[in-house]
């Protein structure tokens, strides 16, 4: 399931529901939303109807008052209350940065400034979120692009809910999926010109990871920051939020269905792969990068092999490719195998066992062609993934020390094979 909710004018509107916590629960869907500027909404449009249909009762606008005046606020409506809480007190001029500046550490430093300057507004925002949670009413918070200020507040709330730091970092980096639309919006507002700083609209995982590390280093823990800087009781705050915003994991899931992909599915496949890549990067797995595989790649794989989609109910929950040869990893081979690639599921929302069921479906497709083997490879530095495939009946049969699988540098992969019944 795509976390981004589709709007015509908004490009970074997301539901925080579905993230799992360390104690085995998950954030309730439909209760907390993060977004880019809701000032782009207009009454009488499909966007406005879609927004109102979410039942949001509280909107927190984290922008400066001058931004609100210049760019507009969410239209008034009796169904919700509006609060402008500008948590950023020192505007920074990212446009003045030299092109060789790494945006990750730079943004992390700015986020620390916001955490210390905006304590009054952050405290007020948390109290509104608690009040909304207690009343079981949905709430949305936003800034301009839904990345920096919005990302900081989302990180704080998710931490108090017990969501792991890697997932918080991943949630922040999902703005990467909206970066092209954010750039297009900039150009439309500025007569087609490009921003003068690198990485406009980008959300490198290093920015959130370094910010969370810096917050813990300075205060000892995020809870201590809440206590010392915000003057709130972190235990009480966390307990209240968890009581009202967490729920047990589902015990029943929609049945999985599988179908061959068609060329029109290519955009969804690109987005699914980029989402999986961001999940990996947030966990220190340096394998996939967003933007590496475009629509042409997936259409080509449909022509030369097979690409399959898996749905849970109406929602896309996974995909995989089958190749009929793979010389880059396996060298020249007789036509005795199908090669499984890009087995990927939607993070956090795919039903348990989705990956294993997709693997079995791929194996059945290969077997139907009369080929006796299913083969795949995984990054040699990813023992967890290797163990996953071994538990599914695959055996390690070798290693390719310099697979050239695309535009990046060659990398080592472990080769695994399974004899099919």
N, C-alpha and C positions, 0 to 999 in steps of 0.2 A: 504494500500500500504506500503510495506517494504521500509524504508528510505535507507537501505543499498543496494547499487548497487552491483550485484554479479560479482566478479572477481575470478580467480583461485588463484592469489598470494596476492591480497589485501583483507583485511578482515574488514576494517573500512572506506570504501569509501561511503560518504553519500551526498545526495542532501539536501540543507537547504530550498528548496522551499516548499511552502504549509503551513508554520507556520503562524498563524493568529496574527494580530497586534491589539493593543488596540482600534484603530480607525475603525476596521471592515474590513480591507483589509488583504491581505496575501502576503508572499514573493513569487516572481515569481519562478516557477520551472525551472531547467535547467540553472541557472545563477551563483549560488554559490555552490561550492562543498568543503567539508572537507574530509581529508583522512589520512590514515597511509602512510608510506614512499612510494612514487612513484618510488623510486630507485629500487623497486622490479619488475618493468615493464621491458619487453624485446621486442625489435622490432621483428616482424615476428610471434608473438604469438596472440592468440585470445584476451588476455588481452590488448595488445597494440592496436589492431583494435577497441576494445570496448572503450578504453580511447579516441582514436582519433575521434571516432564517436560522442563524446559529444561536439565537437567543441570548446574545451577549448583553449583560446588564451593567458592566463597568468597563470603561476605556481609560487607560493610562497613557498619556502622551508624554514621552520622555525628552522631547525636543526643547530647545531654547524658546522663550516667548517670541523672539524676533523671527525664528523659523516658522512658528505657527502663523504669525502675522503675514509673513511674506509668501508662504506656500499653502496656507489654509489648514483648517482642522477638520476632523470628522464632522459631517453635518449633524446638527442637533436632532434628537428624536426622543420622545417621551419614554422609550423602552430602555434607555440606558443613561447613566451619569458619566460625565466627562471630567477628567482631572489632568491638568498640565503640571507635571513634576519634572522640572529640568535638572537631571542629576549631573550634568556636565557643566562645570563652572569655568573651565579654562579651555576655550576653543583652541584647537591646534591646527596648524597650517600644513597639512600633509602635502599639499601641492608644492611647497618650497623644498621638499626633500630631494637630495641628490638621487639619481637613478640607481646607485649602487647600495642604497640603504635597504637592509632586510626589513620588510614591513612587520614581521612577526614580533621581534623584540621591541620595535618602536611602538606598536600598538599595545603591547603588554604594559609598557611604561605609562602610556596614556590611561589605560584602564585602572592602573593603581592610583593615578591622580583622581580619577572619577570616584573610585571607592573611598577616598579620603576626603575629597571636597564635597561630595554630594550626599553626605550621611543623612542630613535632614530629609531630603527627598526620597532616598532609598528606604529609610525607615517608614515614611508615609506610604510608599508603594507597597511595602511588605504588609503593612496593616490593612491596606485595601484588599490585598490578595487573601489575607486571612479572613477578613469579613466576607468576601465573596465565596471563599471555600466553605465557611460555616453556613452560609445561606444556600449552598448548592446552586449558585448562579454562575454562568460562564463569564470570564473576564478576558480582555485582550490588552496587551501593552505593545507599544511600538515607538520607534524613533523615525529617522528619515529613510534609511535603507533596510532597517531591521537587522543590523549586524552588530554594531559596537555597543551602544547603550542598551539596546534590547538584548543583545547577547550576554552582557554582564548581569542584568537582572534575571534572565533565564537561568544562568549558571548558578546564581545564588539560590534561587527557588528550587532548582533541581537538586542541588546539594542538600538542602534542608529536607527534601523528600527522600533522600537516601539513594539517589541515582549515582552510579560510579563516575569517577572523574573522566574516564575514557569516553563514556557516553555523553557527558556534558561537552567535552571537546568535540565530539562528532556532531552533536546538535549545533554547536556554533559554526562548524565548517560547512554545514549544509547550505549556507548562504552561497557557497560556490556554485550551486545549481542555478541560482538566480542571478549570478554575476553578468551573464550576457544581456539579460533584460534590464538590469540596473544600468549597464553601460549604454544601452540603447535609449533609456530614459534620459540619461545625462545629455546625450547627443541631441535628442529632440528638444531639450530645453536650452541648448547652447549652440543653435544654428549649425548643427552637424559637427562641431569641433570635438576633439578628444580631450579627456582630462589630462592635465600636465603631470600627474604622478602615476608611477607604476602601481599596478595591482588595485586599481579603483574597483570597489565593490567586492574584492576578493576577501576571503576569510581563511587565512592559513591556520592550520591546526596549532602551529607553534604559538600563535598569539594567545589563545585561550590556555594552552598548556602552561606557558610561561607565566601568565597572569595568576593562575591558580597556585602555581609554585611560589610566586612572589608573595601572594596573600598569606599563605601558610608560613612562609619564612619570616614575614614581618610580625604576624600576630600569633603564631604558634599553631593556629587552625582556623578554618573558616568560622567555626562556632565562636572562637574567641574574638574574631573580628565583629561578629554580630553582637557580642556582649560588650566589648570595649569601645568600638567605634560607633555602633548604632544604638547602644543602650537598651537592647532588647534581650529577653531571656531566650537563648537559643534552644534549650531543651523544650520549653513550653511552646515556642514557635514551631519547632519541628514536629512535636507531637500533634499539635492542632492541624497542621498542614497534612500530615500523614493520615490522620484520622478521617479527614474529609476528602482528600484528593487521591488516595490510593485505593486500589481494589485487588482482590485475588486474581491470579491469572485465570483465563477462561478454562473450563473443563471440557467444553465441546467447541469444535471448529467446523467451518463449512468444509464439505468434501473438496478434494483437489481435483481439478480437471486439467487436461493437457491438450494442446493443439499445436500444429505446425505454424510457425511464424510466416507472415507474408510481408512484402516490402513496406506496407503501411505501418508495420509494427516497429520499424527501425528507430524512430525517435524514442519510443518507450524503452527499447533495449539499451540505447545509449544512456538514458537517464538511470536505468536500473544498474548498469555497470558503474557509472560515476558515483552513485550512492554507495555501492559496495566498496568502491575505491576509497571513499572518504571514511567509511567504517574501518577499513584496514589501516589507513594512515593514522587515525586517532588512537590506534592500539599498537603503533610502532612497527607495523608490517609494511615494509617498503617493497611492494610488488606492483600493484596497479596504481595508476595516476588518473585523475579525472581528465577527460578530454583526449585520452590516447586512442580510443576506438570511436570512430564516427559512424554516421548512418551508412556510409558506403561500405565499411567493414562488414556490418551485419547483412547488408543486401548481398554482398559477395559471398558470404558464408552460406546464405540461403541458396545461391546458385550452385555452389560447389559441393555442398553437403546438406545438412539439415540444421535448422534452428527451431527450438521448441519453447513454448511459453507454458507456464503453470499458473492457474488462477485458484484462489480460495474464494468461492462465491464469485462476486463480480470483480474482485480485486486481483491485479497482477501480483503474484507472490514469488515468482522465480523464473529462471530461464536457463537453457544450456545449448551448446552447439555440439554437433557430431561432424567430425571430419573423416574422410576416407583415406587420407594419407597425412603424415606429419613428418616430413624429412628433417625439419629444423631440430626436432628433439630426438627422433628415432632413426633417422637416416633412411636409406632406401629399404623398403620392406615389400614382401608379397601382399596381395590383397586378402589378408587374413584377419583384419581387425578394423574396428571403428575407434576413433580417437575422441574422447570426451574433453571438451574445453568450456571454459567460462560457466561452470556450474555455479549459479549465484541465486541467492534468495534475498528478499526484502528484509533488511535488519529490523529486529524487534517485533515485527508484525506477522511474519510467516508462521503458520501452524507448526508445532513440534513435529519433527520427522519429515519436513518438506524436502530437505536436501537428499535424504536417503530414498524417498519415493521417486524423486526426479532421476536419481542415479539408476534406480531399477528400471524406470521407463526407458532411459537411454540404452541400457543394456539389452532390453527386449527388442528395441529397434535394430540394434546391431545384430543380434542373434537372428532376427527375421531375414537378414540378408544372407545368412549362411556363414557369416564370418565367426570364427570360434573364440575370438579374443576381444575384450574391451581394454583399451589402454588409455592412460592419462599421465600427466606429469604435474608435479607441484614444486614450488620453490624449495630448494634444498635447505634453506634456513628457516623453514616453517615446519618444525616437527609436529605441531599440533594438527596441521592439515594432513600430514603424512599418516599420523595415527588414525585420523578419521577414515581415510580411505582403506587402511589396513583392516580396520574394524568392519568394513563393508566387504571384505574378502579379497582385496587387492594385495599383491605381493610385490615387494621391491625387486626389480630385475636389473637395475643399473642406475647410472647417473650420467647426465649430459652436463659437462662442466662449463660449456659456453653456448647455451641456446641463444639464438638470435631470433627473438620473437616479435620484433617490431622496430620502431625508430630508436629505442634506447640502447644502452650498452648490453652486451651479452651477459647472461646470468646462468648460474648453475641450477639444474632441476633434478629431482629424483624421479626416476621412471618407474611406473607401477603398472601391473598387468593382472587381468583376471580372466581365467578360463570360464567361458559361458557354457551353461548346460544346453 
